[in-house]
């Protein structure tokens, strides 16, 4: 019997470093009934997979509170509750930072002016340090204590041990000046180190929080596009109701300047609609009666009446937010390795600090004991697990947010990583390179049926298909003189066409490949017609029964306006465009020539498209596929990176790791280039984070002392640590 489980993502307040994230994960997974817990430190959320029959949300909260973390489980107001909690925490952090700055500044100035202060000055420094230690720094000590009693550590542990050591050493030297011997400098105090360390770390966290907020600003803008109320029209009476009370079929009134509250159909009026946050299209689009509008878009200038199709979590906007949230909380393979390193980082640093003290105190001869204390403190303070933990997620958040604002939706972090490694892009033709709105040129009737009757069957069958060519036939064929029959047993034939029964007779519609499915052989007349149209680069849709070809529809499609620009952008980035289509050779060659694509393949079935992807991968190439139809789904799923075009089928979006809300081919190029830049910044961040710690910790331990006679002041160590975290976040913000 399969285990019962559910997934939930909840906000966590109070985390200050990646070791905090590891503590949250460890505490939650220790509960009976929890299968896994994955924390995203950059978004302050945890995704928990658990058995609701064995463990409850209240138990999660009860497990985390004793170690200093709050889990927000406030139902429908969860986001608002978390924002309020974080606002309180942010304001507290700001007050403690201001207090620390006010009192640490005079301590720092006095200490710089008097390197060996008198007893009176030392007592003054002690008095000025107390508010910083016991108010501004209390969070470090409380969190370190809570974790310590449970044998856990985090960044607060390092700060608490380091600043406590500096403060207690100074306190002992102030009260008992001769207690610690050491070459005449026994009474030296380090109050400035303790208070400036706390101030700089608080400053670093304050700046880090603001930067992390900027990284996810695009997502916040999407979430704030969701209105809380709508004006419902009922029996010509207007009433303001909560969005959750709207049902499909309700008509809502949308005034100029208001956000459209539902996905629906315009039933009265016409207006320009701002859709930039949904589609990436900067220019407003005119929507009139019969057109579909989406929740979260803005009505610019006229009153609209909209009949509701979807509300709440079913709207396109809600699905986009859910997809973005899922992507933000996923982890690429490299982050899993970083998490393992971060989990042991703090204990390792503590051991290095102890080893540093032992070496200076017992092994290096003729050096004051204060040197051992100073170097061990510097090691604790300069180490920075936060930079390691922020290196990947902040870059991903910035990229996902930036992409969402441009209509690029990543399913997970792995999609970004793989798309960024693309060196060849397999592109579908119809609806991807072309506008996907072909026009019907002509219909010929080589069979024995009556044209009006054939048109009715042709229209009925093609109207049930989502393929652009079928839609064009259904839209363009003349049915004024006939009755549209009902189709039964309708089935898609991927890569070939469609089939269904009208009456007791089965009909087929599709490309010339559908002839094989119908089990008929084209006669000379049909072959001549097909050949003539193919020479004209026309796309063809045939209608047959099980004995003969009844109709041949010729259609033409036009290249997307940005196709040439997109192909050029891809080629400039070192990415080879490769067009693969199920259309005929002449039509494929015509579109490829117009787009500037030298490599293409025509008349490819869905299986052949997927085989081409596999062949390219076998040759060592990283393959992305861009498509929009059912016939693209196998290739999209098999590709290293699948990109589903906006307006495509649900099947193509399901198969792809990346979905576009717009129809522009430049979005495909932007997707790959954004992913590539994200991978580059993640590598830069990790190089900096690892490199910083590899270099900084030995310097803090006194590696250069034998050569220069200089030791790293703990204050400088704290500044370096704060700079390390903030620099990683700022580097990630280059993606915005």
C-alpha positions as CSV (number, residue, x, y, z in Angstrom):
1,X,0.0,0.0,0.0
2,X,1.4,3.4,-1.0
3,X,2.1,5.8,1.9
4,X,-0.3,8.8,2.2
5,X,1.4,12.1,1.9
6,X,0.7,15.7,1.0
7,X,3.0,18.6,0.1
8,X,2.8,22.1,1.6
9,X,5.0,25.2,1.3
10,X,4.9,27.5,4.3
11,X,6.8,30.7,5.2
12,X,9.4,30.6,8.0
13,X,10.4,33.6,10.0
14,X,13.6,34.1,11.9
15,X,16.2,32.4,9.7
16,X,19.4,34.4,9.4
17,X,21.7,32.0,7.6
18,X,21.9,28.7,5.7
19,X,22.8,26.9,8.9
20,X,19.4,28.1,10.2
21,X,17.8,26.5,7.1
22,X,19.6,23.2,7.9
23,X,18.3,23.4,11.5
24,X,14.8,23.9,10.4
25,X,15.1,20.9,7.9
26,X,16.7,18.7,10.6
27,X,14.0,19.5,13.2
28,X,11.1,18.9,10.9
29,X,12.4,15.7,9.4
30,X,12.9,14.3,12.9
31,X,9.1,14.3,13.4
32,X,7.3,11.1,12.8
33,X,5.3,11.3,9.6
34,X,7.5,13.8,7.8
35,X,9.1,12.4,4.7
36,X,11.1,15.4,3.7
37,X,11.6,19.1,4.4
38,X,13.4,21.5,2.0
39,X,14.1,25.1,3.0
40,X,14.7,27.9,0.6
41,X,16.7,30.4,2.7
42,X,16.4,33.1,0.0
43,X,12.6,33.0,0.0
44,X,12.2,32.1,3.7
45,X,10.0,29.2,2.9
46,X,10.0,25.4,3.6
47,X,8.4,22.7,1.5
48,X,7.3,19.8,3.6
49,X,6.1,16.4,2.4
50,X,4.2,14.7,5.3
51,X,1.5,12.2,6.2
52,X,-1.4,14.3,7.6
53,X,-2.6,11.2,9.5
54,X,0.6,11.1,11.6
55,X,1.6,14.7,12.0
56,X,-0.1,18.2,12.0
57,X,0.9,21.7,11.1
58,X,0.6,22.7,14.7
59,X,3.3,20.1,15.5
60,X,5.6,21.7,12.9
61,X,5.1,25.0,14.6
62,X,5.6,23.6,18.1
63,X,8.9,21.9,17.0
64,X,10.4,25.1,15.5
65,X,9.4,27.7,18.1
66,X,11.8,26.5,20.8
67,X,14.8,27.0,18.5
68,X,13.7,30.5,17.5
69,X,11.7,30.1,14.3
70,X,8.1,30.9,13.5
71,X,6.1,28.8,10.9
72,X,3.2,30.8,9.5
73,X,0.1,28.6,9.1
74,X,-2.7,31.2,9.0
75,X,-4.8,29.8,6.2
76,X,-6.0,32.1,3.5
77,X,-4.3,35.1,5.1
78,X,-1.0,33.2,5.2
79,X,0.9,35.7,3.0
80,X,-0.4,38.7,4.9
81,X,0.4,37.1,8.3
82,X,4.0,36.4,7.1
83,X,4.4,39.9,5.8
84,X,3.3,41.3,9.2
85,X,5.6,38.9,11.0
86,X,8.5,39.9,8.8
87,X,7.7,43.6,9.1
88,X,7.8,43.3,12.9
89,X,11.1,41.4,12.6
90,X,12.5,43.9,10.1
91,X,11.6,46.9,12.3
92,X,13.2,45.2,15.4
93,X,16.3,44.6,13.3
94,X,16.4,48.2,12.3
95,X,16.0,49.5,15.9
96,X,18.8,47.2,17.1
97,X,21.0,48.3,14.2
98,X,20.4,52.0,15.0
99,X,21.1,51.4,18.7
100,X,24.3,49.4,17.9
101,X,25.5,52.2,15.6
102,X,24.8,55.0,18.1
103,X,26.8,53.3,20.9
104,X,29.5,51.5,18.9
105,X,30.6,54.7,17.1
106,X,32.0,56.4,20.2
107,X,33.5,53.1,21.4
108,X,35.3,52.8,18.1
109,X,36.5,56.4,18.0
110,X,37.8,56.3,21.6
111,X,39.5,52.9,21.0
112,X,41.3,54.3,17.9
113,X,42.5,57.4,19.8
114,X,43.7,55.4,22.8
115,X,45.3,52.1,21.9
116,X,46.1,51.5,25.6
117,X,43.2,53.3,27.4
118,X,43.4,54.1,31.1
119,X,41.3,52.3,33.6
120,X,38.7,55.2,33.6
121,X,38.4,55.1,29.8
122,X,38.0,51.3,29.9
123,X,35.1,51.6,32.3
124,X,33.6,54.2,29.9
125,X,34.0,51.8,27.0
126,X,32.3,49.0,29.1
127,X,29.3,51.3,29.9
128,X,28.9,52.2,26.2
129,X,29.2,48.6,25.1
130,X,26.5,47.2,27.4
131,X,23.5,48.4,25.2
132,X,25.1,46.9,22.1
133,X,25.8,43.5,23.8
134,X,22.6,43.1,25.8
135,X,20.1,44.8,23.5
136,X,21.3,44.8,19.9
137,X,23.1,41.5,20.2
138,X,20.6,39.6,22.3
139,X,19.2,37.8,19.3
140,X,22.6,36.2,18.6
141,X,23.0,34.9,22.1
142,X,19.4,33.7,22.6
143,X,19.4,31.8,19.3
144,X,22.8,30.3,19.9
145,X,21.7,29.1,23.4
146,X,18.4,27.6,22.0
147,X,20.3,25.7,19.3
148,X,23.2,24.8,21.6
149,X,20.9,22.9,24.1
150,X,19.7,20.8,21.1
151,X,23.3,20.3,19.9
152,X,22.7,22.4,16.8
153,X,24.7,25.4,15.4
154,X,24.3,28.3,13.0
155,X,25.8,31.6,12.1
156,X,24.5,33.1,15.4
157,X,26.7,30.5,17.2
158,X,29.8,31.9,15.6
159,X,28.9,35.5,16.4
160,X,27.8,34.7,19.9
161,X,31.0,32.8,20.7
162,X,33.3,35.4,19.0
163,X,31.7,38.5,20.5
164,X,31.3,36.9,24.0
165,X,35.0,36.0,24.0
166,X,36.0,39.5,23.0
167,X,33.7,41.1,25.6
168,X,34.6,38.8,28.4
169,X,38.3,39.2,27.8
170,X,37.8,42.9,27.9
171,X,35.7,42.7,31.0
172,X,38.3,40.6,32.8
173,X,41.1,43.0,31.7
174,X,39.0,45.9,33.0
175,X,38.2,44.5,36.4
176,X,41.5,42.5,36.9
177,X,44.2,44.2,34.8
178,X,46.9,41.7,35.8
179,X,44.9,38.5,35.5
180,X,46.1,37.6,32.0
181,X,49.9,38.0,31.6
182,X,51.3,39.0,28.2
183,X,54.3,41.3,27.6
184,X,52.9,44.4,29.1
185,X,49.7,44.4,27.1
186,X,47.7,42.4,29.5
187,X,45.2,45.1,30.1
188,X,44.3,45.6,26.5
189,X,40.6,45.6,25.9
190,X,38.5,44.6,22.8
191,X,35.2,46.3,23.4
192,X,35.3,48.0,20.0
193,X,35.7,44.6,18.3
194,X,32.7,43.1,20.1
195,X,30.3,46.0,19.4
196,X,31.5,46.8,15.9
197,X,31.2,43.1,15.0
198,X,27.6,43.1,16.1
199,X,26.9,46.4,14.3
200,X,28.4,45.3,11.1
201,X,26.7,41.9,11.1
202,X,23.3,43.6,11.8
203,X,24.1,46.0,9.0
204,X,24.9,43.2,6.7
205,X,21.7,41.4,7.5
206,X,19.7,44.6,7.1
207,X,21.2,45.1,3.6
208,X,20.8,41.5,2.7
209,X,17.1,41.4,3.6
210,X,16.5,44.5,1.4
211,X,18.5,43.0,-1.5
212,X,16.6,39.7,-1.2
213,X,13.4,41.6,-1.3
214,X,14.5,43.3,-4.5
215,X,15.4,39.9,-6.0
216,X,11.8,38.7,-5.6
217,X,10.1,42.1,-6.4
218,X,8.7,40.8,-9.7
219,X,7.0,37.9,-7.9
220,X,5.6,40.3,-5.3
221,X,4.2,42.5,-8.1
222,X,2.4,39.5,-9.6
223,X,0.9,38.6,-6.3
224,X,-0.3,42.1,-5.7
225,X,-2.1,42.0,-9.1
226,X,-4.8,39.8,-7.5
227,X,-7.7,42.0,-6.4
228,X,-9.5,41.1,-3.2
229,X,-13.0,42.2,-4.4
230,X,-15.0,42.5,-7.6
231,X,-18.3,44.2,-8.7
232,X,-20.8,41.5,-9.6
233,X,-23.8,42.3,-11.8
234,X,-26.9,40.5,-10.7
235,X,-30.3,41.4,-12.1
236,X,-28.8,44.8,-13.2
237,X,-27.8,45.5,-9.6
238,X,-24.1,46.1,-8.8
239,X,-22.7,44.5,-5.6
240,X,-19.1,44.4,-4.3
241,X,-18.2,40.8,-3.3
242,X,-15.0,39.0,-2.3
243,X,-13.3,37.2,-5.1
244,X,-13.8,33.9,-3.4
245,X,-17.6,34.3,-3.7
246,X,-17.5,34.5,-7.5
247,X,-18.6,31.5,-9.5
248,X,-18.2,30.6,-13.2
249,X,-21.0,32.3,-15.1
250,X,-21.1,35.4,-12.9
251,X,-20.9,38.7,-14.7
252,X,-18.5,41.3,-13.3
253,X,-18.2,45.0,-14.0
254,X,-14.7,46.3,-14.6
255,X,-14.3,50.1,-14.5
256,X,-11.4,52.0,-16.3
257,X,-8.2,51.7,-14.3
258,X,-9.4,48.6,-12.4
259,X,-7.7,45.2,-12.3
260,X,-9.7,42.5,-14.0
261,X,-10.6,40.1,-11.2
262,X,-11.3,36.9,-13.2
263,X,-10.4,34.9,-16.3
264,X,-13.4,35.5,-18.5
265,X,-15.1,36.6,-21.8
266,X,-16.0,40.2,-22.6
267,X,-19.8,40.3,-23.1
268,X,-20.1,44.1,-23.3
269,X,-17.8,46.9,-24.2
270,X,-14.3,47.2,-25.6
271,X,-11.1,48.6,-24.1
272,X,-7.4,48.6,-24.2
273,X,-5.9,46.1,-21.7
274,X,-2.5,46.3,-20.1
275,X,-1.2,42.7,-20.2
276,X,2.6,43.3,-19.8
277,X,3.0,41.4,-16.5
278,X,1.3,38.4,-18.0
279,X,2.6,38.2,-21.5
280,X,5.7,40.4,-21.5
281,X,4.1,42.5,-24.2
282,X,4.6,46.2,-23.3
283,X,1.9,47.6,-25.6
284,X,-1.7,47.5,-24.4
285,X,-4.0,45.1,-26.4
286,X,-7.6,46.0,-27.5
287,X,-10.2,43.5,-26.2
288,X,-13.8,43.6,-27.4
289,X,-17.0,41.5,-27.0
290,X,-16.2,37.9,-27.5
291,X,-12.5,38.2,-26.5
292,X,-10.9,36.5,-23.5
293,X,-9.4,38.6,-20.7
294,X,-7.2,37.4,-17.8
295,X,-7.3,38.1,-14.1
296,X,-4.5,40.5,-13.1
297,X,-4.5,42.5,-16.3
298,X,-5.5,46.2,-16.2
299,X,-8.5,47.8,-17.9
300,X,-7.2,51.1,-19.3
301,X,-10.0,53.3,-20.6
302,X,-13.6,51.9,-20.9
303,X,-16.1,50.0,-18.8
304,X,-16.3,46.3,-19.5
305,X,-18.7,43.5,-18.6
306,X,-17.0,40.1,-18.3
307,X,-18.5,36.7,-17.8
308,X,-16.5,34.6,-15.4
309,X,-14.8,31.5,-16.6
310,X,-12.2,30.9,-13.8
311,X,-11.7,32.5,-10.4
312,X,-9.3,32.2,-7.5
313,X,-6.6,29.5,-7.8
314,X,-7.9,28.4,-11.2
315,X,-7.0,31.7,-13.0
316,X,-4.0,32.0,-15.3
317,X,-2.4,34.5,-12.9
318,X,-2.8,32.1,-9.9
319,X,-1.3,29.2,-11.9
320,X,1.6,31.5,-13.0
321,X,2.2,32.5,-9.3
322,X,2.0,28.8,-8.2
323,X,4.5,27.8,-11.0
324,X,6.9,30.5,-10.1
325,X,6.6,29.7,-6.4
326,X,7.3,26.0,-7.2
327,X,10.4,27.0,-9.3
328,X,11.7,29.3,-6.5
329,X,11.5,26.5,-4.0
330,X,13.2,23.9,-6.1
331,X,16.9,23.3,-5.9
332,X,19.4,22.6,-8.8
333,X,21.9,19.8,-8.3
334,X,24.7,22.2,-7.4
335,X,22.6,23.6,-4.5
336,X,22.2,20.1,-3.0
337,X,26.0,19.9,-2.7
338,X,26.2,23.4,-1.2
339,X,23.6,22.5,1.4
340,X,25.6,19.5,2.5
341,X,28.7,21.7,2.9
342,X,26.8,24.4,4.7
343,X,25.4,21.8,7.2
344,X,28.9,21.0,8.5
345,X,30.4,24.5,8.0
346,X,29.7,26.0,11.4
347,X,31.0,23.0,13.4
348,X,34.1,22.9,11.2
349,X,34.7,26.6,11.8
350,X,34.4,26.2,15.6
351,X,37.0,23.3,15.4
352,X,39.3,25.5,13.3
353,X,38.9,28.3,15.9
354,X,39.8,25.9,18.8
355,X,42.8,24.6,16.8
356,X,43.9,28.2,16.2
357,X,43.7,29.0,19.9
358,X,45.7,25.9,20.8
359,X,48.4,26.6,18.2
360,X,48.9,30.2,19.4
361,X,48.6,29.4,23.1
362,X,50.7,26.2,23.3
363,X,52.8,25.8,20.2
364,X,53.9,29.2,19.1
365,X,56.5,30.4,21.7
366,X,56.8,33.8,23.3
367,X,53.5,35.2,22.1
368,X,50.9,36.8,24.4
369,X,47.8,34.8,25.3
370,X,45.7,37.7,23.8
371,X,47.0,36.8,20.4
372,X,45.5,33.3,20.7
373,X,42.2,34.8,21.8
374,X,42.2,37.5,19.0
375,X,43.0,35.0,16.2
376,X,40.4,32.4,17.4
377,X,37.8,35.2,17.6
378,X,38.7,36.4,14.1
379,X,38.3,32.9,12.7
380,X,34.8,32.6,14.1
381,X,33.7,36.0,12.9
382,X,35.2,36.0,9.4
383,X,33.7,32.7,8.4
384,X,30.6,33.2,6.2
385,X,28.2,30.3,5.5
386,X,25.6,32.9,4.5
387,X,27.4,33.6,1.2
388,X,27.5,29.9,0.4
389,X,23.7,29.6,1.0
390,X,22.8,32.7,-0.9
391,X,25.0,32.1,-3.9
392,X,22.5,29.9,-5.8
393,X,19.0,30.8,-4.6
394,X,19.3,34.6,-4.8
395,X,20.4,34.2,-8.5
396,X,17.5,31.9,-9.1
397,X,15.0,34.2,-7.5
398,X,16.2,37.1,-9.5
399,X,16.1,35.1,-12.7
400,X,12.7,33.6,-12.1
401,X,11.3,37.0,-11.1
402,X,12.8,38.7,-14.1
403,X,11.6,35.9,-16.4
404,X,8.0,36.1,-15.0
405,X,7.9,39.8,-15.7
406,X,8.8,39.0,-19.3
407,X,6.3,36.1,-19.7
408,X,9.0,33.4,-19.2
409,X,7.9,30.7,-16.6
410,X,10.4,28.2,-15.3
411,X,9.0,25.0,-13.8
412,X,12.0,24.4,-11.6
413,X,15.6,25.4,-11.0
414,X,16.9,22.5,-13.1
415,X,15.1,24.0,-16.2
416,X,17.2,27.1,-15.8
417,X,20.4,25.2,-15.5
418,X,19.8,23.0,-18.5
419,X,18.4,25.8,-20.7
420,X,21.6,27.8,-20.0
421,X,23.7,25.0,-21.4
422,X,21.9,24.9,-24.8
423,X,24.0,24.9,-27.9
424,X,21.3,23.8,-30.4
425,X,17.6,24.8,-30.6
426,X,15.1,22.6,-32.4
427,X,12.2,24.8,-33.5
428,X,8.8,23.8,-34.7
429,X,7.5,25.7,-37.7
430,X,3.8,26.3,-37.5
431,X,2.9,28.5,-34.6
432,X,6.5,28.9,-33.4
433,X,8.5,30.3,-36.3
434,X,5.3,31.3,-38.1
435,X,2.4,33.3,-36.6
436,X,0.3,30.1,-36.4
437,X,-2.6,31.8,-38.1
438,X,-2.5,30.5,-41.6
439,X,-5.0,31.7,-44.2
440,X,-7.0,29.4,-46.4
441,X,-6.0,30.0,-50.0
442,X,-8.2,27.5,-51.9
443,X,-10.1,24.2,-51.5
444,X,-10.2,21.6,-54.3
445,X,-12.5,18.6,-54.4
446,X,-11.0,15.7,-56.3
447,X,-13.5,13.2,-54.9
448,X,-17.1,12.4,-55.8
449,X,-18.9,14.1,-53.0
450,X,-20.9,17.4,-53.1
451,X,-18.8,20.4,-52.1
452,X,-21.3,21.8,-49.6
453,X,-21.7,18.5,-47.8
454,X,-17.9,18.0,-47.8
455,X,-17.4,21.5,-46.4
456,X,-19.7,20.7,-43.5
457,X,-17.8,17.5,-42.7
458,X,-14.4,19.3,-43.1
459,X,-15.5,22.1,-40.9
460,X,-17.0,19.9,-38.2
461,X,-13.9,17.7,-38.0
462,X,-11.2,20.5,-38.1
463,X,-13.1,22.7,-35.6
464,X,-12.3,20.1,-32.9
465,X,-8.6,20.3,-33.4
466,X,-6.2,22.8,-31.7
467,X,-3.7,22.6,-34.6
468,X,-3.3,26.0,-36.3
469,X,-3.9,24.5,-39.8
470,X,-7.1,22.8,-38.7
471,X,-8.3,26.0,-37.0
472,X,-7.6,27.9,-40.3
473,X,-9.6,25.4,-42.3
474,X,-12.5,25.6,-39.8
475,X,-12.4,29.3,-39.8
476,X,-12.0,29.8,-43.6
477,X,-14.1,27.2,-45.2
478,X,-17.6,28.1,-46.5
479,X,-20.4,26.5,-44.6
480,X,-23.2,28.9,-45.4
481,X,-25.1,26.4,-47.6
482,X,-24.8,23.4,-45.4
483,X,-25.5,22.0,-42.0
484,X,-22.5,21.2,-39.7
485,X,-22.9,17.6,-38.7
486,X,-22.0,16.2,-35.2
487,X,-18.7,14.3,-34.9
488,X,-18.4,11.2,-32.7
489,X,-15.3,9.2,-31.6
490,X,-13.0,12.1,-32.3
491,X,-9.3,11.2,-32.0
492,X,-6.0,13.0,-32.5
493,X,-3.4,11.3,-34.8
494,X,-0.2,13.1,-33.6
495,X,2.0,14.1,-36.5
496,X,-0.6,13.1,-39.1
497,X,-4.0,14.7,-38.3
498,X,-7.4,13.8,-36.8
499,X,-10.2,11.3,-37.3
500,X,-13.8,11.0,-36.3
501,X,-17.2,9.5,-37.3
502,X,-20.0,11.4,-39.0
503,X,-23.0,9.2,-39.0
504,X,-21.6,5.7,-39.5
505,X,-18.7,6.7,-41.6
506,X,-15.2,7.5,-40.5
507,X,-13.4,10.5,-41.9
508,X,-9.7,11.6,-41.7
509,X,-8.2,15.1,-41.9
510,X,-4.6,16.1,-41.8
511,X,-1.3,16.3,-43.7
512,X,-0.6,14.0,-46.7
513,X,0.7,11.6,-44.1
514,X,-3.0,10.9,-43.0
515,X,-3.4,9.0,-46.3
516,X,-1.5,6.1,-44.7
517,X,-3.7,6.2,-41.6
518,X,-6.8,6.1,-43.8
519,X,-5.4,3.2,-45.7
520,X,-5.8,4.7,-49.2
521,X,-3.4,5.4,-52.0
522,X,-3.6,8.8,-53.7
523,X,-4.4,8.7,-57.4
524,X,-2.5,10.7,-60.1
525,X,-4.9,13.7,-59.9
526,X,-4.3,14.0,-56.2
527,X,-0.6,13.6,-56.5
528,X,-0.4,16.3,-59.1
529,X,-2.4,18.7,-56.9
530,X,-0.2,18.0,-53.9
531,X,3.0,18.5,-56.0
532,X,1.8,21.8,-57.5
533,X,0.9,23.2,-54.1
534,X,4.1,22.0,-52.5
535,X,6.1,23.9,-55.2
536,X,4.2,27.0,-54.1
537,X,5.3,26.3,-50.4
538,X,1.7,26.0,-49.4
539,X,0.7,23.9,-46.4
540,X,-2.0,21.2,-47.1
541,X,-4.8,19.7,-45.1
542,X,-6.6,16.7,-46.7
543,X,-10.1,15.3,-46.0
544,X,-10.6,11.7,-46.8
545,X,-12.9,8.8,-46.0
546,X,-11.6,5.2,-46.1
547,X,-11.7,5.1,-49.9
548,X,-10.7,8.4,-51.5
549,X,-9.5,12.0,-51.0
550,X,-12.6,14.2,-50.7
551,X,-11.0,17.7,-50.4
552,X,-7.6,19.4,-50.4
553,X,-7.2,22.7,-48.5
554,X,-4.2,24.8,-49.3
555,X,-3.0,27.3,-46.7
556,X,-0.2,29.8,-46.3
557,X,1.3,31.1,-43.1
558,X,3.6,34.1,-42.5
559,X,6.8,34.4,-40.5
560,X,6.6,35.9,-37.1
561,X,7.7,39.6,-37.1
562,X,10.6,38.9,-34.7
563,X,11.7,35.5,-36.2
564,X,14.7,36.9,-38.1
565,X,15.8,38.9,-35.1
566,X,15.4,35.9,-32.8
567,X,17.4,33.6,-35.1
568,X,20.1,36.2,-35.4
569,X,20.3,36.6,-31.6
570,X,20.5,32.8,-31.1
571,X,23.3,32.5,-33.7
572,X,25.2,35.4,-32.1
573,X,25.0,33.5,-28.8
574,X,26.5,30.4,-30.4
575,X,23.2,28.5,-30.5
576,X,22.4,26.8,-33.8
577,X,18.7,27.0,-34.9
578,X,17.4,23.8,-36.4
579,X,13.8,23.8,-37.8
580,X,12.0,20.5,-37.6
581,X,8.4,20.3,-39.0
582,X,5.8,17.9,-40.1
583,X,5.0,20.1,-43.1
584,X,6.1,19.4,-46.6
585,X,9.6,20.0,-48.0
586,X,8.8,23.1,-50.1
587,X,6.9,24.9,-47.3
588,X,9.6,24.1,-44.8
589,X,12.4,25.3,-47.2
590,X,10.4,28.5,-47.8
591,X,10.0,29.4,-44.1
592,X,13.6,28.4,-43.3
593,X,14.9,30.6,-46.0
594,X,12.9,33.6,-44.8
595,X,14.0,33.1,-41.2
596,X,17.6,32.7,-42.1
597,X,17.8,29.0,-40.9
598,X,20.2,26.8,-42.9
599,X,19.4,23.5,-41.2
600,X,15.9,22.1,-41.3
601,X,14.0,18.8,-41.6
602,X,10.5,18.5,-43.2
603,X,7.8,15.8,-43.0
604,X,8.9,14.7,-39.6
605,X,6.5,12.7,-37.4
606,X,6.4,13.3,-33.6
607,X,8.5,10.2,-33.1
608,X,11.0,11.4,-35.7
609,X,11.3,14.8,-34.0
610,X,12.1,13.0,-30.7
611,X,14.6,10.7,-32.5
612,X,16.3,13.8,-33.9
613,X,16.6,15.2,-30.4
614,X,18.1,11.9,-29.2
615,X,20.5,11.8,-32.1
616,X,21.8,15.3,-31.3
617,X,22.2,14.5,-27.6
618,X,24.1,11.3,-28.5
619,X,26.5,13.6,-30.4
620,X,27.2,15.5,-27.2
621,X,25.0,18.5,-27.9
622,X,22.7,20.2,-25.3
623,X,19.3,20.4,-27.0
624,X,16.4,22.8,-26.4
625,X,13.1,22.3,-28.2
626,X,10.6,25.1,-28.8
627,X,7.1,24.0,-29.8
628,X,3.4,24.5,-29.2
629,X,1.4,21.4,-30.4
630,X,0.6,17.9,-29.3
631,X,2.9,16.7,-32.0
632,X,5.8,18.4,-30.2
633,X,5.2,16.9,-26.8
634,X,7.5,13.9,-27.2
635,X,10.4,16.1,-28.4
636,X,9.7,18.6,-25.6
637,X,9.8,16.0,-23.0
638,X,13.0,14.4,-24.3
639,X,14.9,17.6,-24.8
640,X,17.4,18.9,-22.2
641,X,15.2,22.0,-22.1
642,X,11.6,22.1,-23.4
643,X,10.1,25.5,-24.2
644,X,6.3,25.6,-24.7
645,X,5.1,28.7,-26.7
646,X,2.3,30.8,-25.4
647,X,-1.1,29.8,-26.7
648,X,0.0,26.2,-27.2
649,X,-1.7,23.0,-26.1
650,X,-2.0,21.9,-22.4
651,X,0.0,18.8,-23.4
652,X,2.9,20.8,-24.7
653,X,3.0,23.0,-21.5
654,X,2.9,19.8,-19.4
655,X,5.8,18.2,-21.3
656,X,8.0,21.4,-21.2
657,X,10.1,22.6,-18.3
658,X,9.6,26.2,-19.5
659,X,6.4,27.9,-20.6
660,X,6.0,31.2,-22.3
661,X,2.9,33.4,-21.8
662,X,3.5,35.3,-25.1
663,X,3.9,34.3,-28.7
664,X,7.1,36.0,-29.5
665,X,10.1,34.0,-30.8
666,X,12.4,36.5,-29.1
667,X,11.1,35.1,-25.8
668,X,12.8,31.8,-26.7
669,X,16.1,33.5,-27.3
670,X,15.7,35.6,-24.1
671,X,14.9,32.4,-22.2
672,X,18.1,30.7,-23.2
673,X,20.2,33.9,-22.7
674,X,18.7,34.6,-19.3
675,X,19.4,31.0,-18.2
676,X,22.9,31.2,-19.5
677,X,23.5,34.5,-17.6
678,X,22.0,32.9,-14.5
679,X,24.3,30.0,-14.6
680,X,27.3,32.3,-15.0
681,X,26.3,34.4,-12.0
682,X,25.7,31.3,-9.9
683,X,29.3,30.2,-10.8
684,X,30.6,33.6,-9.9
685,X,28.8,33.6,-6.6
686,X,30.0,30.1,-5.6
687,X,33.5,30.9,-6.7
688,X,33.4,34.0,-4.5
689,X,31.8,32.3,-1.5
690,X,34.1,29.3,-1.5
691,X,37.2,31.4,-2.4
692,X,36.4,34.0,0.3
693,X,36.3,31.3,3.0
694,X,39.3,29.4,1.8
695,X,41.4,32.6,1.8
696,X,39.8,34.5,4.7
697,X,39.9,31.8,7.4
698,X,43.7,31.1,7.2
699,X,44.3,34.9,7.2
700,X,42.2,35.3,10.3
701,X,44.1,32.4,12.0
702,X,47.3,34.4,11.6
703,X,48.9,32.8,8.5
704,X,50.7,36.0,7.5
705,X,51.9,36.9,11.0
706,X,55.3,35.1,10.7
707,X,56.0,37.2,7.5
708,X,54.4,40.5,8.3
709,X,53.9,40.6,12.0
710,X,50.3,41.6,11.5
711,X,47.2,40.0,12.8
712,X,43.7,40.5,11.4
713,X,41.6,42.7,13.7
714,X,38.2,41.0,14.5
715,X,36.5,44.2,13.4
716,X,38.0,43.9,9.9
717,X,36.9,40.2,10.0
718,X,33.3,41.2,10.7
719,X,33.3,43.8,7.9
720,X,34.7,41.2,5.5
721,X,32.0,38.7,6.5
722,X,29.2,41.2,6.0
723,X,30.6,42.3,2.7
724,X,30.8,38.7,1.5
725,X,27.1,38.1,2.0
726,X,25.9,41.4,0.6
727,X,28.2,41.2,-2.5
728,X,26.7,37.8,-3.4
729,X,23.2,39.2,-3.3
730,X,24.2,42.4,-5.2
731,X,25.8,40.2,-7.9
732,X,22.6,38.2,-8.3
733,X,20.6,41.5,-8.7
734,X,22.4,42.0,-12.0
735,X,19.8,39.6,-13.4
736,X,17.0,42.0,-12.7
